[in-house]
Amino acid sequence: MYAIIKCSDLDIDRLVDFYNDAVKYLDEHINYPKWKYGLYPARESISTAVAAGTQYACLENGEILGAFVLNDDPQGAYEKGEWSVSLDPGEFLVVHTLATAPKDYGKGVAKFIIEYCIQTARDEGYKAIRLDIVPGNIPAQKLYERLGFKCAGEKDLLRDFDDIPSFILYEYNIN
C-alpha cells in the first residue's frame, strides 16, 4: 500500500525528476495546472519546501507515486475567498503542488494524499484545509468535490501570473 513521507534533502533529486516527468506529460497532453518545465515546480521550489519541512511524497515500494506541499501559507490573497467559515491565517492547512505519476492516474494516489492531508489537519488541530486550482483543471475539481471539498469562488489571488489571472478556491472544514 501507499505511504506518505516528509521529504529530506536526500529526496530532492528524485522529486525534481518526478515533477519534471509530470510536467513533460502534462505538456504533451493537457497542462491543467499550467506548470512550466524547469520553472515550476522545480529544484528551487522543491528545495525550499524540503527545507521548511512541508514537502511530502507518496511512495509505494520506495517509488514516488505522488508529491505535494502541505503548510499553512496560502501564498496569495485567500481572504478574498467566499469561505463558509471565517478563519484566521494559521487556522487552516493549504495543499500545494499536488501531482501524481501519470502511469498511476486512476489508482487512488491523489485520494490517498488528500485523505492524509485531512487526517493531518484533524490531528494537528486545524479547522480546515483550503487550496486553489487553475480554472479548467477539471480532474482536480472532480477529485476535490468527490472528497467533500466545497467551492469558495474564483478569485484573483494577487499572484501576478499573466496566464493565470484567477484561481478557483476549495475548502474542506474539519468537524
Steps between C-alpha positions, in 0.01 A plus 500: 500500500594864484701688761549874549840633602626845587781556252862578583797632305565141392170504307550821302651346185224238483234766556644719225491201262147413613361850444692539171348176373154618607540837324631333182191279496271798557672695222439209262134471600308772686697711746213563738704672774701702243829392657814590308776246446814604682328801660226360722501268671878490484807445715474841670136465611554135597815580701321786676211272598736225616694749713172625651392142577190531282586284195350152505503199272268205463700181454439142408795264539731802515373648170350851497142476375393844615633817659355807665569789734293541816531815709298786642615761247243570226755698295240744384193702592290220651304756698312562174345153512131444557578267789216340694691557824710804582847385606817687581833416341650203681160340566498306171741290297558555130583233241738612225667342197320166521603269218471129434705291263318479165541121493308485828204720400175347619663280766390707799835669570356854507207384714745337744702823516195719565371261767844523663479882490154495658617267777811711559287814530272322744791359705677837518191698601442693179143604419514452123697416192497754222652497155481660162504367147531650155161547331442220254684240707202267480678189638599690816152651539338156473745349749449767764123510462481120519697516827264755655672830422274798428571776252566840657499705181737597223726787601809696404744399774739783405775259395584695182498209255414641157359168378304427821302810600278310744478176695211285616503460878394188688451425868448198719391585852614274781219408738 
